[in-house]
Amino acid sequence: MSLEANRVRSEIDLRHVPRWVRHFFHPETLRETLAWVNVLRRRRSWFLLAALLGILHHQRPGFLSFPSSHTVPYLRHKIFPPSRFPELYRYRSLRDRLEAKVTRAFRRMPVLDFSVERSCFRRDAGSFTVPEPVDAIITSPPYMRLLHYGRDNRLRLWFLGAYDWRSLDQIVSPNQKAFLKLMNRCFVTWKGLVKENGCCVLIIGDAFGRVVDGDLPEVVSRIATEQVGGFVRVCQYTEKIPNERRVRRGITGSTSETIVVLQKKTNRRDS
């Protein structure tokens, strides 16, 4: 794979790369990264590609970019000026950093029951169905523009060939009104998908805004139990999010998460 990437590398013209992308990397690091992404995508080596994207930008030596934020790609030239930290702006080889990333990933391998069949689908949760009813749906809905999933991943998206992150944000980072409509549509679908006495478990941020009258977990619960109907709220549990776990530390955004457990009511007349 390294030989193949080296061949591709010699053909890459960085003049075709947007300036904002070039600003994050030493030219040779960027050329090497583009070559590896090209090869991994062609070979459909999704695990290695995910590992590569995981080390794409940060300020630590094991990452590929110039000093930048890990979660949201913006450069940190003021904190790490090139005149004081020249070593952070030198060429960074990809292969050894990728191997180190893969080694770290395998060090944290989860214990899995491989007798359980698993499937992945790239579908809209508000319309996706399966052939048979399910016992439970467990999900963490998008955080209503408190997180901008397209903008915050724009550098990784560019390497994947998704250049229009702004349009993507309109879909995956809904505003409050669109979010509540999405939840209504989801519960309508899930009502026909979950078995009787089955559960929907949602992890919801504590966002509040002018559109909603109350805290968000309460509003989402009312959509399921009153607007759509057919569900009862069994319980909920709220936990503070430690500052070090937050995407945007120390500023506005969700500071807690609430787990809401909703159960589908039976169809019996006396229930």
C-alpha positions as CSV (number, residue, x, y, z in Angstrom):
1,M,0.0,0.0,0.0
2,S,2.9,2.4,0.7
3,L,4.3,1.8,-2.8
4,E,0.9,2.5,-4.3
5,A,0.6,5.7,-2.2
6,N,4.1,6.8,-3.3
7,R,3.2,6.5,-6.9
8,V,0.0,8.5,-6.5
9,R,1.9,11.1,-4.4
10,S,4.1,12.0,-7.3
11,E,1.1,12.9,-9.4
12,I,-0.6,15.3,-7.0
13,D,-0.7,19.0,-7.8
14,L,-1.3,21.0,-4.7
15,R,-2.4,24.0,-6.8
16,H,-5.8,22.2,-7.2
17,V,-6.2,22.1,-3.4
18,P,-8.1,25.1,-1.7
19,R,-5.9,27.5,0.1
20,W,-7.7,27.0,3.4
21,V,-6.9,23.3,3.3
22,R,-3.3,24.0,2.4
23,H,-2.9,26.3,5.4
24,F,-3.2,23.3,7.7
25,F,-0.3,21.2,6.5
26,H,3.3,21.2,5.4
27,P,3.1,20.8,1.6
28,E,4.8,17.3,1.6
29,T,2.6,16.1,4.5
30,L,-0.5,17.3,2.6
31,R,0.7,15.6,-0.6
32,E,1.3,12.4,1.2
33,T,-2.0,12.5,3.0
34,L,-3.9,13.1,-0.2
35,A,-2.2,10.1,-1.8
36,W,-3.1,7.8,1.1
37,V,-6.7,9.0,1.2
38,N,-6.9,8.3,-2.6
39,V,-5.5,4.7,-2.2
40,L,-7.6,3.9,0.9
41,R,-10.8,5.1,-0.7
42,R,-10.1,3.2,-3.9
43,R,-9.4,0.0,-1.9
44,R,-12.4,0.6,0.4
45,S,-10.1,0.3,3.5
46,W,-12.6,2.1,5.7
47,F,-10.9,1.3,9.0
48,L,-7.6,2.7,8.0
49,L,-9.2,5.7,6.4
50,A,-11.1,6.4,9.6
51,A,-7.8,6.1,11.6
52,L,-6.2,8.5,9.2
53,L,-9.0,11.0,9.6
54,G,-8.7,10.6,13.3
55,I,-5.1,12.0,13.2
56,L,-5.8,14.6,10.5
57,H,-5.6,17.7,12.8
58,H,-4.5,18.5,16.3
59,Q,-1.6,20.2,18.0
60,R,0.1,17.1,19.3
61,P,3.1,15.5,17.5
62,G,1.2,12.4,16.6
63,F,-1.1,14.3,14.3
64,L,-0.6,15.5,10.7
65,S,-1.6,19.2,10.7
66,F,0.0,22.3,12.0
67,P,-1.1,23.2,15.5
68,S,-4.9,23.3,15.5
69,S,-8.0,22.3,17.4
70,H,-8.8,18.6,17.5
71,T,-12.6,18.9,17.3
72,V,-13.2,22.0,15.2
73,P,-10.5,22.7,12.6
74,Y,-9.0,26.1,13.2
75,L,-5.3,27.0,13.4
76,R,-3.6,28.0,16.6
77,H,-0.8,30.3,15.2
78,K,-1.2,32.8,18.1
79,I,-0.7,30.1,20.8
80,F,2.0,28.3,18.8
81,P,3.7,30.9,16.6
82,P,6.1,29.4,14.0
83,S,8.9,31.6,15.2
84,R,8.8,30.0,18.7
85,F,7.7,26.5,17.7
86,P,9.3,25.7,14.3
87,E,9.3,22.0,15.0
88,L,5.5,22.0,14.9
89,Y,5.5,23.3,11.3
90,R,7.9,20.8,9.8
91,Y,7.0,17.8,7.5
92,R,5.2,15.0,9.4
93,S,5.3,11.6,7.9
94,L,2.1,9.7,7.6
95,R,2.8,6.0,7.8
96,D,4.4,5.9,11.3
97,R,1.7,8.1,12.7
98,L,-1.0,6.0,11.1
99,E,0.6,2.8,12.5
100,A,0.7,4.4,16.0
101,K,-3.0,5.3,15.7
102,V,-4.0,1.8,14.7
103,T,-2.0,0.4,17.5
104,R,-3.8,2.7,20.0
105,A,-7.1,1.7,18.6
106,F,-6.4,-2.1,18.9
107,R,-5.2,-1.5,22.5
108,R,-8.8,-0.4,23.3
109,M,-10.6,-3.2,21.5
110,P,-14.1,-3.8,23.0
111,V,-15.3,-7.2,24.0
112,L,-17.9,-8.1,21.3
113,D,-20.3,-11.0,21.0
114,F,-19.7,-12.0,17.4
115,S,-22.7,-14.3,17.4
116,V,-24.9,-11.2,17.2
117,E,-25.5,-10.0,13.7
118,R,-24.8,-6.3,13.0
119,S,-25.8,-4.1,10.1
120,C,-25.0,-0.5,9.2
121,F,-27.3,1.7,7.1
122,R,-26.9,5.2,5.8
123,R,-30.6,6.2,6.1
124,D,-32.9,8.9,7.5
125,A,-34.0,7.8,10.9
126,G,-37.4,9.5,10.3
127,S,-38.3,7.2,7.5
128,F,-36.0,4.1,7.8
129,T,-37.8,0.8,8.6
130,V,-36.8,-2.8,9.0
131,P,-38.8,-6.0,8.1
132,E,-39.6,-7.0,11.7
133,P,-40.4,-5.0,14.8
134,V,-37.5,-4.2,17.1
135,D,-37.2,-4.4,20.9
136,A,-35.6,-1.0,21.3
137,I,-34.3,2.1,19.6
138,I,-31.4,3.9,21.2
139,T,-30.3,7.2,19.7
140,S,-28.6,10.5,20.4
141,P,-30.4,13.1,18.2
142,P,-28.4,16.1,16.8
143,Y,-27.8,19.0,19.1
144,M,-29.9,21.6,17.4
145,R,-27.2,23.9,16.0
146,L,-25.3,23.9,19.3
147,L,-23.0,21.7,17.3
148,H,-22.5,22.3,13.6
149,Y,-21.6,18.9,12.4
150,G,-20.7,19.9,8.9
151,R,-18.7,23.0,9.8
152,D,-16.9,21.3,12.7
153,N,-15.8,18.4,10.4
154,R,-15.2,20.5,7.2
155,L,-11.6,19.5,6.9
156,R,-12.2,15.8,7.2
157,L,-15.2,16.1,4.9
158,W,-13.1,17.8,2.3
159,F,-10.7,14.9,2.2
160,L,-13.7,12.6,1.8
161,G,-14.9,14.5,-1.2
162,A,-17.8,16.3,0.5
163,Y,-16.9,19.9,-0.3
164,D,-20.2,21.7,0.5
165,W,-20.3,21.4,4.2
166,R,-22.7,24.4,4.5
167,S,-25.5,22.5,2.6
168,L,-24.8,19.4,4.7
169,D,-25.2,21.4,7.9
170,Q,-28.7,22.3,6.9
171,I,-29.5,18.6,7.0
172,V,-27.5,17.2,9.9
173,S,-27.5,20.3,12.2
174,P,-31.1,21.4,12.2
175,N,-32.4,24.5,13.9
176,Q,-34.8,24.1,16.7
177,K,-38.0,24.2,14.6
178,A,-36.6,21.7,12.1
179,F,-35.4,19.5,15.0
180,L,-38.8,19.3,16.6
181,K,-40.4,18.4,13.3
182,L,-37.7,15.8,12.8
183,M,-38.5,14.3,16.3
184,N,-42.2,14.2,15.4
185,R,-41.5,12.4,12.1
186,C,-39.2,9.9,13.9
187,F,-41.7,9.0,16.6
188,V,-44.4,8.5,13.9
189,T,-42.1,6.0,12.2
190,W,-40.8,4.4,15.4
191,K,-44.3,3.9,16.7
192,G,-44.8,1.4,13.9
193,L,-41.3,-0.1,14.3
194,V,-41.0,-0.8,18.0
195,K,-42.7,-3.9,19.6
196,E,-45.4,-3.5,22.1
197,N,-43.7,-2.7,25.5
198,G,-40.5,-1.9,23.5
199,C,-38.5,1.2,24.3
200,C,-37.1,4.3,22.7
201,V,-34.1,5.6,24.6
202,L,-32.9,9.1,23.7
203,I,-29.8,11.0,24.9
204,I,-30.7,14.7,24.7
205,G,-28.7,17.8,25.4
206,D,-30.1,20.5,27.7
207,A,-30.6,23.0,24.9
208,F,-33.3,25.6,25.4
209,G,-34.6,28.2,22.9
210,R,-37.5,30.4,22.0
211,V,-39.1,27.7,19.9
212,V,-39.6,25.4,22.8
213,D,-41.7,26.0,25.9
214,G,-39.6,24.2,28.6
215,D,-36.5,22.1,28.8
216,L,-35.8,20.0,25.7
217,P,-36.1,16.5,27.2
218,E,-39.6,17.4,28.4
219,V,-40.6,18.8,25.0
220,V,-39.3,15.7,23.2
221,S,-41.2,13.5,25.6
222,R,-44.4,15.4,25.0
223,I,-44.0,14.9,21.2
224,A,-43.9,11.2,21.8
225,T,-46.6,10.9,24.5
226,E,-49.1,13.6,23.4
227,Q,-48.5,14.8,19.8
228,V,-47.8,11.4,18.3
229,G,-49.2,9.3,21.1
230,G,-48.7,5.6,21.8
231,F,-45.7,6.1,24.2
232,V,-45.4,6.7,27.9
233,R,-42.3,8.1,29.6
234,V,-40.9,5.5,31.9
235,C,-38.0,7.5,33.4
236,Q,-35.3,10.0,32.7
237,Y,-31.8,10.7,34.2
238,T,-29.8,13.9,33.8
239,E,-26.0,14.0,34.2
240,K,-23.6,17.0,33.9
241,I,-21.1,16.9,31.1
242,P,-17.6,17.4,32.4
243,N,-15.9,20.4,30.8
244,E,-13.1,18.3,29.5
245,R,-15.6,16.1,27.6
246,R,-17.4,19.0,25.9
247,V,-16.7,20.0,22.3
248,R,-16.7,23.7,23.2
249,R,-15.2,23.9,26.6
250,G,-16.0,26.7,28.9
251,I,-18.5,28.5,26.6
252,T,-22.1,28.2,25.8
253,G,-23.6,24.9,24.7
254,S,-25.0,21.8,26.3
255,T,-23.7,21.4,29.8
256,S,-25.7,18.3,30.7
257,E,-27.3,15.3,29.0
258,T,-30.6,13.7,29.8
259,I,-31.4,10.0,29.1
260,V,-35.1,9.7,28.3
261,V,-36.7,6.2,28.3
262,L,-40.1,6.0,26.5
263,Q,-42.1,2.8,26.3
264,K,-44.6,1.9,23.6
265,K,-48.0,1.3,25.1
266,T,-49.9,-2.0,24.5
267,N,-52.9,-2.1,22.2
268,R,-55.1,-3.7,24.8
269,R,-58.3,-1.7,25.5
270,D,-57.8,-1.9,29.3
271,S,-54.2,-0.6,29.2
